[in-house]
Amino acid sequence: VQLVESGGGLVQPGGSLRLSCAASGFTFSSYAMSWYRQGLRTTREWVATIGITEGHANYAESVKGRFTISRDDVKNTVYLQMNSLKPDDTAVYYCHTPRFGWGQGTQVTVSP
């Protein structure tokens, strides 16, 4: 089983990034998927979850209206579109499913 995140980088405040998490080794379409993040001085926090039906998504209050989680069950990939980024969004972002664990993370840095 593998979860491999990509798409992180350095972006200015107000900018956008799209993160991807490619899954393999399990029946991706049968599992809800989540994104979490962890900053330098913070504990890992939940960001968003998408159910097995794409219409069912939930977001942390801190990202609601700015981030969108989606999935492609053909590509076995979950995405996190991040708009209107703020310096407080700086963190390592991880994808997660309780049954199979965590990816290695991708760094997002929001800085002028």
SELUM-102742 format. One record per residue: x, y, z of N, C-alpha, C in turn. Coordinates in steps of 0.2 Angstrom, whole numbers, plus 5000, padded with zeros to 4 digits. Layout:
N
XYZXYZXYZ;...
***
This chain:
112
500449945000500050005000500450065000;500350114996500650174995500250234995;500350284998500050354997500650404996;500650434990501150474988500950544986;501050594991500850664990501350704985;501050744981501450794977501150864976;501450904974501150974972501251024977;501651014982501851064987502351114984;502451174987502951214985502951284989;503251334986503251404989502751444985;502351474988501851524985501751584989;501551634986501451704989500751704992;500651744998499951745000499451764995;498851734995498351744990498451694984;498951664984499051614978498651554979;498851504974498451444974498951384973;498851324976499151264974498651204974;498851154970498451094970498851034972;498651004978499050944980498750884977;499150834976498850764974499150714978;498750664979498950604983498750544979;499250514976499150454972499150384977;498650344976498550294980498650224976;498950174979499050114976499050054981;498849994979498949934984498249924987;497749964986497149944989496549974984;495949954986495349974982495150044984;495450094981495450164982494750184983;494350164978493650194978493150174983;493450124988493050104993493150135000;493650185000493850215006493750295005;493550325011493550395012494250415012;494450475010495150495010495150565014;495650585017495750645021496450675019;496450745020497050785021497150805028;497750805030497950835037498550875035;498750915040499350955040499650965046;500350985046500650995052501151045051;501151105055501651155055502151145059;502651185059503251175063503151175070;502651215073502551215080501851195082;501551155078500851135079500851055078;500251035081500150965081499750955074;499750885072499450875065498750885066;498450925061497750945061497350915055;496750905056496350885050496150945046;496150935040495950985035495350975031;495250915028494650895024494650825023;494050795022493850725021493350725015;493450675011492950665006492750595006;492150585006491850515006491950475000;491650415000491750374994491250404988;490850444990490450484985490650554985;490950574979491250634979490850694982;490250694982489850744984489850754992;490150704995490150715002490850735005;490950795007491550825009491450865015;491950865019491950905025492550945026;492551005029493151045029493251075037;493851085038494051125044493751195043;493551225049493351295048493851335045;494451325047495051365045495151365037;494851315034495051315027494351315023;493751315026493151315023493051375018;492851365012492751415007493451435003;493951405005494651415002494951354999;494851295002495051235000494551194997;494651144992494151104989494551034989;494250984992494450914991494050874986;494450834982494050804976494450734975;494150694971494450624970494350604963;494750564961494750534954494850454955;494250424955494350344956494650304951;494650344945495050304939495750314940;495950374942496750384943496950364950;496450344955496650324962496950384965;496750444964497050504967496550544970;496750574976496350624979496750694979;496350744978496650814977496450864982;496850914983496650964988496851034984;496351064981496451134978496451184984;496951224984497051274989497051344986;496551384988496551454985496651504991;496751564989496851614994497251595000;497851564998498251545004498551595008;498651575014498851625020499551595023;499951635026500551615029500351555034;499751565037499551515042499451445039;499351445033499351375029499951345028;500551375030501151345029501251275034;501351225030501351155034501551105029;501751045032501750985028501050955028;500850945022500150915020500250835019;499750805022499750725022499150705020;499150655015498450625014498450555019;497850535020497750485025497050445024;497150385026496550345026496650295032;496150295037496250255043496550185042;496250155037496450085036497150075034;497450125030498150115027498650165029;498450215033498950255036499050325032;499750345032499950405030500350405024;500350455020500950465015501550505018;502050525014502650555017502550625018;502050655015501950725015502250765010;501950825009502250875004502250945008;502750985007502851045010502451095006;502051135010501751195007502051255011;502351305008502551365011502251425008;501951465012501551525010501951585013;502351625009502751675011502851725005;502851795007502951845002503651834998;
***
